[in-house]
Amino acid sequence: MALQVGVVGVGNIGSIHAGVYKDHPKTELVAVCDINREKADAAAARFGCRAFYSVREMLDSGIKLDACSMATKGEENGGEHYTPTMELLAAGIPVLGEKPISNRIEEGEQMVALAKEKGIPYGVNLNHRFTPAAIRAKEWVDGGRLGKLHMINMKMWINNPVETSPWFHLRALHPHSFDVIRYFCGDVKRVAAFMMKGEGRAIWSNAQIIMEFENGAIGNLVGSYDAGASYGLERCEVVGSEGRFVLDDACEHLTYYPRRSIETETYSYLGGMRNFNETFKSRISDWIEQLDAGVSHDRINGSGEEALRAQKIIEAAIRSFETSTIVEV
């Protein structure tokens, strides 16, 4: 029997979630929810399901829900996740949230703690790690093909002219960056950050963050909200004692460079994935498959706990910049 699922927050990203659920053979989209009634009604008509205007109303309706996506937005794209997520988790419903888990660490900690206390699956849409190319690269790392990890060089930048909080760029974009960094290289021990405002900007729209990892590796992140489309979305280079790989634009091109040979190994569009937009399907499908298989809450890929760890790196970077010091994560 198909899992009955809902989506809370049906803007652009929530509509993508709804479309994946609608098309997946193991799920039935039964509900959409948004405080904007027009959005909720339009989404319900588009996807053929019931509309609700609050999580409480949805829960009180008696509708059966096996899982929900949380695609609300708010300040720094994470300010509205907390209350509806806590309502769903308290009701025993697994949640797949959007990033950032929250723009406030204490809220993220409470959501993770409640999911753990109740033994409920809680994931976050950390979709960059769910591409076939990223999975292949991770297999190389775990299999020892790179040898001992030495460093990671990460770049993620887009053109986003939105001006909100001073830390909007850091908190809204780089949950992805730091999740990818942790995915390949493990936990970050300490950070030092430098930032600047682009021309005419009120926010810190450019950042350079250097890291030391618990395993002794080092790395850096270059991030920006001032990049043009021709810059490319993302580039990740991981270097070890026996070789390195370069992963371009999250999914499109992956190349392995052995340390002691000129022969390289290159893959393009692994698994047929051609662009970033397709990563939502791969991530949400993984979530569906884990729920369908009855995977325990502590084995969820891209979990809320992992999203929280990425967010804590961001907060450490902000403190580093504010205090001009190296900050322990």
PAZAPA-4460 file (N, C-alpha, C; in steps of 0.05 Angstrom, whole numbers, plus 32768, in hexadecimal, padded with zeros to 4 digits):
% residues 329
    n_x    n_y    n_z   ca_x   ca_y   ca_z    c_x    c_y    c_z   seq   type   mol
   8011   7FE8   8000   8000   8000   8000   8012   8019   8000     1      M     A
   800A   802C   7FF0   801A   8044   7FED   801A   8055   8007     2      A     A
   8031   8061   800C   8033   8074   8023   8022   808C   801D     3      L     A
   8012   8095   8030   8002   80AD   802D   8011   80C5   8038     4      Q     A
   8017   80D9   8027   8029   80EE   802F   801C   810A   802A     5      V     A
   8026   811E   8038   801E   8139   8034   8036   814B   8031     6      G     A
   8030   8164   8028   8045   8178   8025   803B   8191   8033     7      V     A
   804C   819C   8045   8045   81B5   8053   8057   81CB   8047     8      V     A
   8049   81DF   803C   8057   81F5   802E   8059   81EE   8011     9      G     A
   8049   81FA   8000   8047   81F2   7FE4   804F   820A   7FD2    10      V     A
   8066   8216   7FD8   8072   8229   7FC6   8081   8219   7FB0    11      G     A
   8095   8224   7FA5   80A4   8217   7F8F   80B0   81FC   7F98    12      N     A
   80BF   81FC   7FAF   80CC   81E3   7FB8   80B7   81CF   7FC1    13      I     A
   80A3   81D8   7FD0   808F   81C5   7FD9   8080   81B8   7FC2    14      G     A
   807C   81C7   7FAD   806F   81BC   7F95   8080   81A7   7F88    15      S     A
   809A   81AA   7F89   80AC   8196   7F7F   80A9   817C   7F8F    16      I     A
   80A9   817F   7FAA   80A5   8168   7FBB   808A   815A   7FB4    17      H     A
   8075   816A   7FB1   805B   815F   7FAB   805B   814F   7F91    18      A     A
   8069   815A   7F7D   806A   814D   7F63   8079   8132   7F64    19      G     A
   808E   8131   7F74   809C   8117   7F78   808A   8103   7F85    20      V     A
   807D   810B   7F9B   806B   80F8   7FA8   8054   80EF   7F96    21      Y     A
   804A   8102   7F87   8033   80FC   7F74   803B   80E6   7F60    22      K     A
   8054   80E7   7F57   805D   80D5   7F41   8069   80BC   7F4C    23      D     A
   8070   80BB   7F65   807F   80A3   7F6F   806B   808C   7F74    24      H     A
   8072   8074   7F6B   805F   805D   7F6E   805A   8054   7F8B    25      P     A
   806B   805D   7F9E   8068   8054   7FB9   805B   8069   7FCB    26      K     A
   8052   807F   7FC0   8045   8094   7FD0   802C   809D   7FC3    27      T     A
   8019   80A6   7FD4   8001   80B3   7FCB   8000   80CE   7FD9    28      E     A
   8000   80E4   7FC9   7FFE   80FF   7FD5   7FE1   8104   7FDC    29      L     A
   7FDC   8106   7FF7   7FC1   8109   8000   7FBA   8125   800B    30      V     A
   7FCF   8135   8010   7FCA   814F   801C   7FE0   8163   8016    31      A     A
   7FD8   817C   8012   7FEA   8193   8011   7FE0   81A7   8025    32      V     A
   7FF3   81B6   8030   7FEC   81C8   8046   7FFC   81E2   8043    33      C     A
   7FEF   81F9   8045   7FFC   8213   8043   7FEB   8227   8051    34      D     A
   7FF8   823A   805F   7FE8   824F   806D   7FDD   8262   8058    35      I     A
   7FE8   8263   8040   7FDD   8272   802A   7FC8   8260   801C    36      N     A
   7FAE   8267   8021   7F98   8256   8017   7F99   8253   7FF8    37      R     A
   7FA0   8268   7FEB   7FA0   8267   7FCD   7FB5   8252   7FC4    38      E     A
   7FCC   8253   7FD0   7FE1   823F   7FC9   7FD8   8223   7FCF    39      K     A
   7FCC   821F   7FE7   7FC3   8204   7FEE   7FAE   81FA   7FDB    40      A     A
   7F9A   820B   7FD5   7F85   8202   7FC3   7F8F   81FD   7FA7    41      D     A
   7FA2   820D   7F9E   7FAD   8209   7F83   7FBD   81EF   7F82    42      A     A
   7FCC   81EA   7F96   7FDC   81D1   7F97   7FCA   81B9   7F99    43      A     A
   7FB5   81BA   7FA9   7FA2   81A4   7FAB   7F95   819E   7F91    44      A     A
   7F8D   81B3   7F82   7F81   81AE   7F68   7F96   81A3   7F54    45      A     A
   7FAE   81AC   7F56   7FC3   81A3   7F43   7FCA   8186   7F48    46      R     A
   7FCC   817E   7F62   7FD6   8163   7F68   7FC0   814F   7F70    47      F     A
   7FA7   8159   7F71   7F91   8146   7F76   7F90   813C   7F92    48      G     A
   7F92   814E   7FA6   7F91   8145   7FC2   7F83   815B   7FD2    49      C     A
   7F81   8157   7FED   7F73   8169   7FFE   7F85   8181   8006    50      R     A
   7F79   8198   800A   7F87   81B0   8012   7F81   81B5   8030    51      A     A
   7F96   81BE   803E   7F94   81C6   805A   7FA3   81E0   805D    52      F     A
   7F9C   81EF   8072   7FA7   820A   8076   7FB8   820D   808F    53      Y     A
   7FBA   81F7   809E   7FCC   81F5   80B5   7FD2   81D8   80BA    54      S     A
   7FE9   81D3   80C7   7FEF   81B7   80CE   7FDB   81AD   80E3    55      V     A
   7FD3   81BE   80F5   7FC0   81B5   810A   7FA6   81AD   80FD    56      R     A
   7F9C   81BD   80E9   7F83   81B5   80DB   7F87   819B   80CD    57      E     A
   7F9E   8196   80C0   7FA3   817E   80B2   7FA3   8166   80C5    58      M     A
   7FB0   8169   80DC   7FB1   8153   80F0   7F95   814E   80FC    59      L     A
   7F86   8163   8101   7F6C   815F   810E   7F57   8154   80FA    60      D     A
   7F5D   8154   80E0   7F4A   814A   80CC   7F48   812C   80CD    61      S     A
   7F5B   811E   80D9   7F5B   8101   80DA   7F67   80F4   80C2    62      G     A
   7F71   8104   80AF   7F7D   80F9   8097   7F96   80E8   809F    63      I     A
   7F99   80D1   8091   7FB0   80C0   8097   7FC9   80CA   8089    64      K     A
   7FDE   80CE   8098   7FF7   80D8   808D   800E   80C6   8096    65      L     A
   801C   80BA   8083   8034   80AA   8089   804D   80BB   808A    66      D     A
   804D   80D2   807E   8064   80E4   807D   805C   80FF   8071    67      A     A
   806C   8113   8077   8067   812E   806C   8082   813A   8064    68      C     A
   8082   814A   804F   8098   815C   8049   8092   8177   8055    69      S     A
   80A7   8184   805F   80A4   819E   806B   80B3   81B2   805A    70      M     A
   80A5   81C1   8049   80B1   81D3   8036   80A9   81F0   803B    71      A     A
   80A4   81F6   8055   809F   8212   805C   80B9   8222   8058    72      T     A
   80B7   823C   805C   80CE   824D   8056   80D4   825F   806E    73      K     A
   80CE   8278   806D   80D3   828A   8083   80EE   8298   8082    74      G     A
   80F5   82A5   8097   810E   82B4   8098   8126   82A1   8093    75      E     A
   8138   82A9   8082   8150   829A   807A   8148   827E   8070    76      E     A
   8130   827C   8065   8125   8263   8059   8121   824D   806E    77      N     A
   8126   8252   8088   8122   823E   809C   8111   8247   80B3    78      G     A
   8107   825F   80B3   80FA   826A   80CA   80DE   825F   80D0    79      G     A
   80D2   8250   80BD   80B7   8247   80C2   80B5   8228   80C3    80      E     A
   80CC   821B   80C6   80CB   81FD   80C7   80C3   81F2   80E2    81      H     A
   80CB   8201   80F7   80CA   81F5   8112   80AE   81ED   811B    82      Y     A
   809C   81FF   811D   8081   81F9   8129   8073   81E2   811A    83      T     A
   8070   81E4   80FF   8061   81CE   80F2   8070   81B3   80F3    84      P     A
   808B   81B4   80F3   809A   819B   80F5   8095   818F   8111    85      T     A
   8096   819F   8126   8091   8194   8141   8075   8189   8143    86      M     A
   8062   8196   8136   8046   818B   8137   8045   8170   812A    87      E     A
   8052   816D   8113   8051   8153   8105   8060   813E   8115    88      L     A
   8078   8144   811E   8087   8130   812D   8078   8128   8147    89      L     A
   806C   813B   8154   805C   8135   816D   8045   8122   8166    90      A     A
   803B   8124   814E   8025   8112   8145   802F   80F7   813B    91      A     A
   804A   80F3   813B   8056   80DA   8133   8059   80D7   8115    92      G     A
   805A   80EE   8106   805C   80ED   80E9   8078   80F3   80E0    93      I     A
   8085   80E2   80D1   80A0   80E7   80C6   80A0   8100   80B5    94      P     A
   80B6   810F   80B6   80B8   8129   80A8   80D1   812A   8098    95      V     A
   80CE   8133   807F   80E5   813A   806E   80E5   8158   806B    96      L     A
   80F7   8166   8079   80F7   8183   8079   8108   818E   8062    97      G     A
   8104   81A8   805D   8116   81B6   804B   812D   81C2   805B    98      E     A
   8142   81C8   804C   8159   81D6   8059   8154   81F4   8059    99      K     A
   815F   8202   806C   816E   81F8   8084   815A   81EB   8097   100      P     A
   8164   81D9   80A8   8153   81CD   80BB   8144   81E2   80CB   101      I     A
   8152   81F7   80D2   8147   8210   80DE   815D   8225   80DD   102      S     A
   8155   823E   80DD   816A   8253   80DF   8171   8258   80FC   103      N     A
   8166   8249   810E   816C   824B   812B   8174   8230   8135   104      R     A
   818C   822E   813F   8197   8214   8148   8186   8207   815D   105      I     A
   817C   8217   8171   816C   820B   8186   8153   81FE   817C   106      E     A
   8147   8209   8167   812F   81FC   815B   8137   81E2   814D   107      E     A
   814D   81E2   813E   8156   81CA   8131   815C   81B4   8146   108      G     A
   8168   81BB   815C   816D   81A8   8171   8154   819C   817C   109      E     A
   813F   81AC   8180   8126   81A2   818B   8118   818F   8177   110      Q     A
   8119   8195   815D   810D   8184   814A   811B   8169   8149   111      M     A
   8135   816A   8148   8145   8151   8148   8140   8141   8161   112      V     A
   813F   814E   8178   813B   8140   8191   8120   8133   8193   113      A     A
   810B   8141   8189   80F0   8135   818A   80EE   811D   8178   114      L     A
   80F9   811F   8160   80F9   8108   814E   8107   80F0   815A   115      A     A
   811E   80F5   8167   812D   80E0   8174   811E   80D4   818B   116      K     A
   8112   80E5   819C   8102   80DC   81B3   80EB   80CA   81AB   117      E     A
   80DE   80D1   8195   80C6   80C2   818C   80CD   80AC   8178   118      K     A
   80E7   80AB   8170   80EF   8096   815D   80E3   809A   8141   119      G     A
   80E1   80B3   8138   80D3   80B9   811F   80E8   80C1   810A   120      I     A
   80E6   80B7   80F2   80F9   80BF   80DD   80F6   80DD   80D7   121      P     A
   810C   80EB   80D7   810D   8108   80D1   8125   810D   80BF   122      Y     A
   811F   8115   80A7   8134   811B   8093   8132   8138   808A   123      G     A
   8147   8141   807C   8148   815B   8070   8150   8159   8053   124      V     A
   8146   816A   8042   814C   8168   8025   8168   8171   801F   125      N     A
   817C   8162   8027   8198   8168   8021   819E   815A   8007   126      L     A
   8192   8164   7FF1   8191   8155   7FD8   81AB   8153   7FC9   127      N     A
   81BE   8164   7FCF   81D7   8163   7FC0   81E6   8149   7FC4   128      H     A
   81E3   813C   7FDB   81F1   8123   7FE0   81E3   810A   7FD4   129      R     A
   81CB   810E   7FC9   81BC   80F7   7FBF   81BE   80F3   7FA1   130      F     A
   81D1   8100   7F95   81D5   80FC   7F78   81E6   80E3   7F73   131      T     A
   81E2   80D6   7F5C   81F3   80BE   7F56   8210   80C5   7F56   132      P     A
   8218   80DD   7F4D   8234   80E4   7F4D   823F   80E7   7F69   133      A     A
   8230   80F4   7F7B   8239   80F7   7F97   823B   80DC   7FA5   134      A     A
   8228   80CA   7F9F   8228   80B0   7FAB   8241   80A0   7FA1   135      I     A
   8247   80A2   7F88   825F   8095   7F7D   8278   80A0   7F8A   136      R     A
   827A   80BA   7F8D   8291   80C6   7F9A   8294   80BD   7FB7   137      A     A
   827D   80BC   7FC5   827D   80B3   7FE1   8287   8096   7FE3   138      K     A
   8280   8085   7FD0   828A   806A   7FCF   82A8   8069   7FCC   139      E     A
   82B3   807B   7FBC   82D0   807D   7FB9   82DD   8085   7FD4   140      W     A
   82D2   8098   7FE1   82DD   80A1   7FFB   82DC   808A   800F   141      V     A
   82C4   807D   8012   82C1   8068   8026   82D1   804F   801F   142      D     A
   82D5   804B   8006   82E5   8033   7FFD   8303   8037   7FFE   143      G     A
   830C   804F   8005   8328   8055   8008   8336   805C   7FEE   144      G     A
   8327   8061   7FD9   8334   8067   7FBF   8344   8081   7FC0   145      R     A
   833B   8094   7FD0   8349   80AD   7FD3   8360   80AC   7FE7   146      L     A
   8361   8096   7FF6   8375   8094   800C   836C   80A5   8024   147      G     A
   837F   80AE   8033   837A   80BF   804A   8371   80DA   8040   148      K     A
   835A   80E4   804A   8350   80FE   8041   8362   8115   804A   149      L     A
   8368   8127   8037   8379   813E   803D   8369   8158   803D   150      H     A
   8358   815C   8029   834A   8176   8028   8332   8175   8016   151      M     A
   8321   8188   801A   830A   818C   8009   8308   81AA   8001   152      I     A
   8303   81AE   7FE7   82FE   81C9   7FDD   82E1   81CA   7FD2   153      N     A
   82D0   81DA   7FDE   82B4   81DB   7FD7   82AC   81F7   7FCD   154      M     A
   829D   81F8   7FB8   8292   8211   7FAE   8274   820E   7FAA   155      K     A
   8265   8220   7FB4   8248   8221   7FAD   8240   823E   7FAB   156      M     A
   8236   8245   7F94   822E   8261   7F90   8218   8263   7F7B   157      W     A
   8206   8276   7F81   81EF   827B   7F6F   81EB   8299   7F6E   158      I     A
   81D9   82A2   7F5D   81D1   82BE   7F5C   81B7   82C1   7F6B   159      N     A
   81B8   82CC   7F83   819F   82D0   7F92   819F   82ED   7F9C   160      N     A
   8190   82FF   7F90   8190   831B   7F98   8180   8322   7FB1   161      P     A
   8174   830E   7FBD   8162   8313   7FD5   8173   831F   7FEC   162      V     A
   8168   8333   7FF8   8175   8341   800F   8162   833D   8027   163      E     A
   816B   832C   803A   815B   832A   8053   816E   832E   806A   164      T     A
   8174   8318   8079   8185   831B   8090   81A2   831C   8087   165      S     A
   81B4   8326   8098   81D1   8326   8091   81DC   830A   808A   166      P     A
   81CF   82F5   8096   81DA   82DA   8093   81C9   82C9   8081   167      W     A
   81B8   82D5   8071   81A7   82C5   805F   81B7   82B3   804D   168      F     A
   81CC   82BD   8041   81DD   82AD   802F   81E8   8294   803D   169      H     A
   81F2   8298   8055   81FE   8282   8064   81E9   826D   806C   170      L     A
   81D4   8277   8079   81C1   8264   8084   81AE   8257   8070   171      R     A
   81A9   8263   805A   8197   8258   8046   81A4   8247   8031   172      A     A
   81BC   824F   8028   81C9   8240   8013   81DC   822A   801D   173      L     A
   81EB   822F   8032   8201   821E   8038   81FB   8206   804A   174      H     A
   81E2   8201   8053   81DC   81E7   805D   81E4   81D1   8049   175      P     A
   81DF   81D6   802F   81E7   81C3   801B   8205   81C0   801A   176      H     A
   8214   81D6   8019   8231   81D5   8017   823D   81C5   802E   177      S     A
   8235   81CB   8046   8241   81BE   805D   8238   81A1   8060   178      F     A
   8220   819B   8056   8218   817F   8056   8229   816F   8043   179      D     A
   822E   817A   802B   8240   816C   8018   825C   8169   8024   180      V     A
   8266   817E   8030   8280   817D   803D   8281   8167   8052   181      I     A
   826D   8166   8063   826C   8151   8078   8269   8135   806C   182      R     A
   8259   8133   8057   8254   811A   804A   826E   810D   8041   183      Y     A
   8280   811C   8036   8299   8112   802C   82AF   8111   8041   184      F     A
   82B0   8124   8052   82C8   8127   8063   82C2   8125   8081   185      C     A
   82A9   8122   8089   82A4   811E   80A6   829F   8138   80B4   186      G     A
   829F   8137   80CF   8298   814E   80DF   82AE   8163   80DF   187      D     A
   82A5   817C   80DF   82B8   8193   80E0   82BE   8199   80FD   188      V     A
   82D8   819E   8103   82E1   81A3   811E   82E0   81C1   8124   189      K     A
   82EB   81D2   8112   82EC   81EF   8116   82ED   81FD   80FC   190      R     A
   82E4   8217   80FD   82E2   8227   80E4   82ED   8243   80E9   191      V     A
   82F4   824F   80D2   82FB   826C   80D1   82ED   8277   80B8   192      A     A
   82E0   828E   80BB   82D0   8298   80A5   82D6   82B5   809F   193      A     A
   82D5   82BB   8085   82D8   82D6   807B   82C0   82DB   8068   194      F     A
   82B5   82F3   8069   829E   82F9   8059   829F   8316   804E   195      M     A
   8291   831B   8038   828F   8336   802D   8273   8339   8021   196      M     A
   826C   8352   801E   8253   835A   8012   8258   8360   7FF5   197      K     A
   8249   8354   7FE2   824C   835B   7FC6   8243   8378   7FC1   198      G     A
   8249   8381   7FAA   8243   839D   7FA3   8225   83A3   7FA6   199      E     A
   821F   83B7   7FB6   8203   83BE   7FBB   81F4   83AC   7FCD   200      G     A
   8201   8399   7FDA   81F3   8385   7FEB   81F3   838F   8008   201      R     A
   81DD   8387   8016   81DB   838C   8033   81E3   8374   8043   202      A     A
   81E3   835C   8036   81E9   8344   8045   8205   833A   803E   203      I     A
   820F   8328   804E   8229   831C   8049   8226   8307   8033   204      W     A
   8228   830F   801B   8221   82FE   8004   8238   82EE   7FF9   205      S     A
   8250   82F1   8004   8267   82E1   7FFB   8276   82D7   8014   206      N     A
   827F   82BE   8013   828C   82B3   802A   82A3   82A0   8022   207      A     A
   82B8   82A0   8032   82CE   828D   8030   82D1   8281   804C   208      Q     A
   82CD   8267   804E   82CE   825A   8068   82E2   8243   8067   209      I     A
   82F5   8244   807A   8309   822E   807B   8303   821C   8093   210      I     A
   830A   8203   8090   8301   81EE   80A3   8318   81DB   80AA   211      M     A
   8317   81D2   80C3   8327   81BB   80CB   8313   81A5   80D4   212      E     A
   8318   818C   80CB   8306   8177   80D1   830F   8166   80E8   213      F     A
   82FD   8157   80F5   8304   8146   810B   8319   8131   8103   214      E     A
   8319   8129   80E9   832C   8115   80E0   8347   8120   80D8   215      N     A
   834A   813A   80DB   8363   8147   80D4   8364   8154   80B9   216      G     A
   8351   814E   80A8   8350   815B   808D   834A   8179   8090   217      A     A
   8350   8188   807B   834A   81A4   807A   8339   81AA   8061   218      I     A
   832D   81C2   8061   831D   81C8   8049   8314   81E5   8049   219      G     A
   8306   81EC   8033   82FB   8207   8031   82E1   8207   8021   220      N     A
   82D1   821A   8027   82B8   821F   8018   82B9   823C   800D   221      L     A
   82B3   823F   7FF3   82AF   8258   7FE7   8291   825A   7FE0   222      V     A
   8283   826E   7FEB   8266   8270   7FE6   825F   828C   7FDE   223      G     A
   824A   828E   7FCD   8241   82A9   7FC5   8224   82A8   7FBC   224      S     A
   8217   82BF   7FC0   81FD   82C5   7FB5   81FF   82D9   7F9E   225      Y     A
   8218   82DE   7F94   821D   82F2   7F7F   8228   82E5   7F66   226      D     A
   8222   82CC   7F61   822E   82BE   7F4A   821B   82BC   7F33   227      A     A
   8225   82BE   7F1B   8215   82BC   7F03   8211   829F   7EFB   228      G     A
   81FE   829A   7EE9   81F7   827F   7EE1   820E   8270   7ED5   229      A     A
   8220   827F   7EC7   8236   8272   7EBA   824C   8269   7ECD   230      S     A
   824A   8270   7EE7   825E   8268   7EFA   825C   824B   7F01   231      Y     A
   8244   823E   7EFD   823F   8223   7F06   8236   8224   7F23   232      G     A
   8225   8211   7F2A   821A   8211   7F45   822D   8208   7F5A   233      L     A
   823D   81F3   7F55   824B   81E5   7F6A   8263   81D7   7F5F   234      E     A
   8278   81D6   7F6F   8290   81C6   7F68   829C   81BC   7F82   235      R     A
   82A0   81A2   7F83   82AB   8195   7F9B   82C3   8185   7F94   236      C     A
   82DA   818A   7FA1   82F3   817C   7F9C   82FC   8170   7FB7   237      E     A
   82FF   8156   7FB8   8309   8148   7FD0   8323   813B   7FC9   238      V     A
   8338   8140   7FD9   8353   8138   7FD4   835C   8125   7FEA   239      V     A
   8368   810E   7FE2   8373   80FC   7FF5   8390   80F4   7FEE   240      G     A
   839B   80E2   7FFE   83B7   80DA   7FFA   83BB   80CA   7FE0   241      S     A
   83A6   80BE   7FD5   83A8   80AD   7FBE   839A   80B8   7FA5   242      E     A
   838B   80CD   7FA8   837D   80D9   7F91   8369   80ED   7F9A   243      G     A
   835B   80F8   7F86   8347   810D   7F8C   8330   810A   7F79   244      R     A
   8319   8115   7F80   8303   8116   7F6C   82F9   8133   7F6B   245      F     A
   82ED   813A   7F54   82DF   8153   7F50   82C3   814D   7F47   246      V     A
   82B0   8159   7F56   8293   8155   7F4F   8288   8170   7F48   247      L     A
   827E   8173   7F30   8273   818C   7F26   8255   818E   7F26   248      D     A
   824B   81A4   7F30   822E   81AB   7F2F   821D   8195   7F3B   249      D     A
   8226   8189   7F51   8217   8176   7F62   8213   815B   7F55   250      A     A
   8211   815A   7F3A   8209   8141   7F2E   8214   813D   7F12   251      C     A
   821E   8151   7F05   8222   814F   7EE8   823C   8141   7EE0   252      E     A
   8252   8147   7EED   826C   813C   7EE5   827C   8134   7EFD   253      H     A
   8288   811C   7EFC   8298   8112   7F12   82B2   8106   7F06   254      L     A
   82C9   810F   7F10   82E2   8106   7F06   82F4   80FE   7F1D   255      T     A
   8301   80E7   7F19   8315   80DD   7F2D   8331   80E1   7F21   256      Y     A
   8343   80EC   7F31   835F   80F1   7F29   8371   80E1   7F3C   257      Y     A
   837D   80CB   7F32   8390   80BD   7F44   83A9   80CD   7F49   258      P     A
   83B5   80CA   7F60   83CC   80D9   7F67   83E4   80D2   7F56   259      R     A
   83E8   80B9   7F4F   8401   80B0   7F43   83FD   80A7   7F26   260      R     A
   83E9   80B1   7F19   83E4   80AA   7EFD   83D6   80C2   7EEF   261      S     A
   83DA   80C3   7ED5   83CD   80D8   7EC6   83B2   80CF   7EBB   262      I     A
   83AB   80B6   7EC0   8391   80AB   7EB6   837B   80B4   7EC8   263      E     A
   8367   80C1   7EBD   8350   80CA   7ECC   8337   80B9   7EC6   264      T     A
   8323   80BC   7ED7   830A   80AD   7ED4   82F3   80C1   7ED6   265      E     A
   82E4   80C4   7EC1   82CF   80D9   7EC0   82B4   80CD   7EBA   266      T     A
   82A0   80D7   7EC9   8284   80D0   7EC4   8274   80E9   7EC0   267      Y     A
   8261   80E9   7EAE   824F   80FF   7EAA   8232   80F5   7EAB   268      S     A
   8222   8103   7EBA   8205   80FD   7EBC   8200   80E0   7EC5   269      Y     A
   820D   80D8   7EDA   8209   80BE   7EE5   81EC   80B9   7EEC   270      L     A
   81E2   80A1   7EE6   81C7   809A   7EEB   81B3   80AA   7EDB   271      G     A
   81BC   80B8   7EC7   81AA   80C8   7EB6   81A3   80E3   7EC2   272      G     A
   81AF   80EA   7ED9   81A9   8104   7EE5   81B8   811A   7ED7   273      M     A
   81AA   812E   7ECD   81B6   8142   7EBC   81B9   815E   7EC9   274      R     A
   81A8   8163   7EDD   81AA   817E   7EE9   81A0   817E   7F05   275      N     A
   81A5   8194   7F13   819F   8196   7F30   8181   8191   7F36   276      F     A
   816F   819B   7F25   8153   8198   7F2C   814A   817B   7F2F   277      N     A
   8159   8168   7F23   8152   814C   7F25   815A   8141   7F40   278      E     A
   8169   814F   7F50   8172   8145   7F6A   815C   8143   7F7E   279      T     A
   8147   8152   7F7B   8130   8150   7F8D   8123   8135   7F8B   280      F     A
   8120   812A   7F73   8114   8110   7F70   8125   80FA   7F7D   281      K     A
   8140   80FC   7F79   8151   80E7   7F85   8150   80E8   7FA3   282      S     A
   8150   8100   7FAF   8150   8102   7FCC   8135   80F9   7FD8   283      R     A
   811F   8103   7FCD   8105   80FC   7FD7   80FF   80DF   7FD3   284      I     A
   8108   80D4   7FBD   8104   80B7   7FB7   8113   80A6   7FCC   285      S     A
   812B   80AF   7FD4   813A   80A0   7FE8   812A   80A1   8003   286      D     A
   811F   80B8   800A   810E   80BA   8022   80F7   80A7   8021   287      W     A
   80E9   80A6   8009   80D2   8094   8006   80DB   8077   8009   288      I     A
   80F0   8070   7FFD   80FA   8054   7FFE   8101   804C   801B   289      E     A
   810D   805F   8029   8114   8058   8045   80FB   8055   8056   290      Q     A
   80E7   8067   8053   80CE   8064   8061   80C0   804A   805A   291      L     A
   80BF   8044   8041   80B2   802B   8038   80C0   8012   8043   292      D     A
   80DA   8014   8046   80E9   7FFD   8050   80E9   7FFC   806F   293      A     A
   80DD   8010   807C   80DC   8010   8099   80F6   8015   80A7   294      G     A
   8108   8024   8099   8122   802B   80A5   811E   803A   80BF   295      V     A
   812E   8034   80D3   812B   8041   80ED   8133   805E   80EC   296      S     A
   8129   806D   80FF   812C   808A   80FF   814A   8092   8100   297      H     A
   815B   8081   810C   8177   8088   810F   8188   8080   80F7   298      D     A
   817B   8077   80E1   818A   806F   80C9   8180   807E   80B0   299      R     A
   8173   8094   80B4   8168   80A4   809E   817F   80B3   8090   300      I     A
   8181   80B0   8076   8195   80BF   8067   818E   80DC   8066   301      N     A
   81A2   80ED   8069   819D   810A   8069   818A   8111   807F   302      G     A
   8190   8109   8097   817E   810C   80AE   817D   8128   80B9   303      S     A
   816A   812D   80CA   8168   8147   80D7   8181   814D   80E8   304      G     A
   818C   8138   80F4   81A4   813B   8104   81BC   8144   80F3   305      E     A
   81BE   8139   80DB   81D4   8141   80C9   81D0   815E   80BF   306      E     A
   81B7   8165   80BA   81B1   8181   80B2   81B8   8194   80C9   307      A     A
   81B2   818C   80E2   81B9   819C   80F9   81D7   81A0   80FB   308      L     A
   81E6   818B   80F6   8204   818E   80F8   820E   81A1   80E3   309      R     A
   8203   81A0   80CB   820B   81B3   80B6   8204   81D0   80BF   310      A     A
   81ED   81D4   80CC   81E5   81EE   80D4   81F7   81F9   80EA   311      Q     A
   8201   81E7   80FB   8213   81EF   8110   822E   81F9   8105   312      K     A
   8236   81EE   80EF   824F   81F8   80E2   824A   8215   80D8   313      I     A
   8233   821A   80CD   822C   8235   80C4   822D   8249   80DB   314      I     A
   8221   8241   80F1   8220   8253   8108   823D   8258   8113   315      E     A
   824E   8243   8112   8269   8247   811B   8278   825A   8108   316      A     A
   8272   8258   80EE   827E   826A   80DA   8276   8287   80DF   317      A     A
   825C   828B   80E6   8253   82A6   80EC   8261   82B1   8104   318      I     A
   8264   82A1   8119   8272   82AA   8131   828F   82B0   812B   319      R     A
   829B   82A0   811A   82B7   82A5   8113   82BA   82C0   8105   320      S     A
   82A8   82C6   80F3   82AA   82E0   80E5   82A5   82F7   80F8   321      F     A
   8291   82F4   8109   828A   8309   811C   82A1   830F   8130   322      E     A
   82B0   82FA   8137   82C4   82FD   814C   82E0   82FD   8142   323      T     A
   82E4   82F9   8127   82FF   82F7   811B   8310   82E2   812A   324      S     A
   8303   82CB   812F   8312   82B5   813D   830C   829B   812F   325      T     A
   831C   8287   8135   8316   826B   812D   8303   8260   8141   326      I     A
   82ED   8254   8138   82D7   824B   814A   82D4   822D   8149   327      V     A
   82D3   8221   8160   82CD   8204   8162   82B0   81FF   815C   328      E     A
   82AB   81EB   814B   828F   81E4   8144   8283   81D4   815B   329      V     A
***
